[in-house]
């Protein structure tokens, strides 16, 4: 599968996370990817987004490395006329051009979709912007998490609004852009023509609201900050501390799973209680239910509960830290390493699917 895009040529004119991660996806699957960076600004801004522990003389950061894999790098200042021929050659070479210019910069650099297609009619022009509702507004992930409802419903009553600890909206937007490019490649295989794919962080974020949006659109329910709890299912998202101090989370989605849970926890009469007899009743009385379950979970260590519950097909997960996650065999197989500017880098694969013919 690593060669599925062999021969495909991608020009990455984007920066930060979403655009570069799309280019890395194609690189990982065999495409030749050239990333253009501006020497006047020391390149992609994420090169400077370093942890306190990262050496100051390095030209890259772990953040930059996470979404820039398998690329060739060219340092070209797009504002300088003497560099025009170099960028035009790259465009003529390209099958896909990925951009996330600020509003108006595509015209300033003479790199609009029309400019690209004049130079390379068969190219797919993939453009990512921030706000669809206000093109001039600077958009960063946390701002979109705030504006599109994620922070309002994340966290809990005592924590106040919280963002997800990854750039969730950028990740979602990258998938939207990637899907659009793949559709455009299919279309080009039929027509032989290039096309334009556009998305925004704002529209991508809104598309990811799924059931929370429908809960409001259909029932008028405004999602509130309720931690990891699910508004429609219980016990789902409740966390419980075990005898060894470690925690687990439940995702009990059916009455049969709840009956099995009650058996494992040695409280078999719980489903006969009318407050917990159906999912709807459990959602209404979830706080009382959680306190009853919490007492039972204190009887054993986390690993024992996870093993026992899993054997009974009850959805459960141990709450694991990053070092625990990345020491797992699946994560280890997904690690991709390479040298960038002479520095050893590691990241997890952007490809989480397999293909069989």
C-alpha angles and dihedrals in degrees: 000000000000090000099046091112096036108147093024113123122210127188111202111202092158133101143200113029122313101052097039091049090056090052090049090053091058091044092053090054095051107275121136106242126191117191117202118208133180113246091199091066096035090254131274109014091231089070085076097044094101133163116239088253095056117101114255095222094060116107092214140047131214087250091057091046092052094069104023107075130152096002136138114225128222122183108216128155103218092199093065117088092210088066094054096096092051094053092044091054090053092050092050088051094051134097093183129027116194119197138169100179123169113254109290097011092101088061093042091053092040088238103124120138088261091052091050094048092048088059097035114015093185096054124114109229109207114191128185123191135175114233121019088192095053115020094188094056117105109237128204125171098255090050091054092045086056098043096044098051102259097113093044092060097034121087123022140270094280099040099051121214115341135187123224110261092240126059090262098172092051090050092050092046090050090056091049091050092045092050090050091051092049090051089049091051090053090049091049090052087059101039104022089228133120123234144189124255118192133178138155135216088239096055091042091053093049092050089057095058089084111152094014089058093048091047086062098036093050104028105020092239114151109209111241131201104273104152113237094337120125115231093217105035136052137225086023121126095006111136124213132196116226131208093273093053094253121124137226135189130220129217103185106173104170142041091245091055089050091052090051090048091053091051093050092048090050093242099109096160093062095094089055090062105099090223089065103026094106136024091249091055091045091054090052093048099032096128093055090045093050092053091052093049093046092062092054095048091059090072099076142026118269097250092054092051092048092050094047095045093045091053087058092049093247111149107243136149135194112231103241133189123231094262090052092048095049093048090063119106095240092052092046090056090052096054114113121194134190143146117263116185087344094305124119111241135185134191140155118266118267088214114081099165137076130217127210127188 
